[in-house]
Amino acid sequence: MTQDKTCPALPRLLLAALLLYVLSPVDLIPDAIPILGLLDEVVIVPLVFWLALRLLPAGRWESYRARARQALAAETGTTR
């Protein structure tokens, strides 16, 4: 697996922070509060992911998806 050194730092940082937030046992709103406790993950995760995708240069996401498809096809021996 190779890293794309041309990917902007801000989307990388956002996704790293999102991963830390998801894996962290600390929540903005405790899960013990009914309904609201789970809503922070339901709102924050897609919002930050969407923002990180929007901050990528045009066409970058599609090129990443194409590379992932090629790697998966090479690993499984299938073509699509």
MODELLER restraints for C-alpha pairs under 7 A, 6 or more apart:
rsr = mdl.restraints
at = mdl.atoms
rsr.add(forms.Gaussian(group=physical.xy_distance, feature=features.Distance(at['CA:8:A'], at['CA:56:A']), mean=6.97, stdev=0.5))
rsr.add(forms.Gaussian(group=physical.xy_distance, feature=features.Distance(at['CA:11:A'], at['CA:52:A']), mean=4.52, stdev=0.5))
rsr.add(forms.Gaussian(group=physical.xy_distance, feature=features.Distance(at['CA:11:A'], at['CA:55:A']), mean=6.16, stdev=0.5))
rsr.add(forms.Gaussian(group=physical.xy_distance, feature=features.Distance(at['CA:11:A'], at['CA:56:A']), mean=6.77, stdev=0.5))
rsr.add(forms.Gaussian(group=physical.xy_distance, feature=features.Distance(at['CA:14:A'], at['CA:48:A']), mean=6.89, stdev=0.5))
rsr.add(forms.Gaussian(group=physical.xy_distance, feature=features.Distance(at['CA:14:A'], at['CA:52:A']), mean=6.29, stdev=0.5))
rsr.add(forms.Gaussian(group=physical.xy_distance, feature=features.Distance(at['CA:15:A'], at['CA:49:A']), mean=6.80, stdev=0.5))
rsr.add(forms.Gaussian(group=physical.xy_distance, feature=features.Distance(at['CA:15:A'], at['CA:52:A']), mean=6.81, stdev=0.5))
rsr.add(forms.Gaussian(group=physical.xy_distance, feature=features.Distance(at['CA:18:A'], at['CA:45:A']), mean=6.83, stdev=0.5))
rsr.add(forms.Gaussian(group=physical.xy_distance, feature=features.Distance(at['CA:29:A'], at['CA:37:A']), mean=5.22, stdev=0.5))
rsr.add(forms.Gaussian(group=physical.xy_distance, feature=features.Distance(at['CA:29:A'], at['CA:40:A']), mean=6.60, stdev=0.5))
rsr.add(forms.Gaussian(group=physical.xy_distance, feature=features.Distance(at['CA:30:A'], at['CA:37:A']), mean=5.12, stdev=0.5))
rsr.add(forms.Gaussian(group=physical.xy_distance, feature=features.Distance(at['CA:31:A'], at['CA:37:A']), mean=3.84, stdev=0.5))
rsr.add(forms.Gaussian(group=physical.xy_distance, feature=features.Distance(at['CA:31:A'], at['CA:38:A']), mean=5.87, stdev=0.5))
rsr.add(forms.Gaussian(group=physical.xy_distance, feature=features.Distance(at['CA:73:A'], at['CA:79:A']), mean=5.63, stdev=0.5))
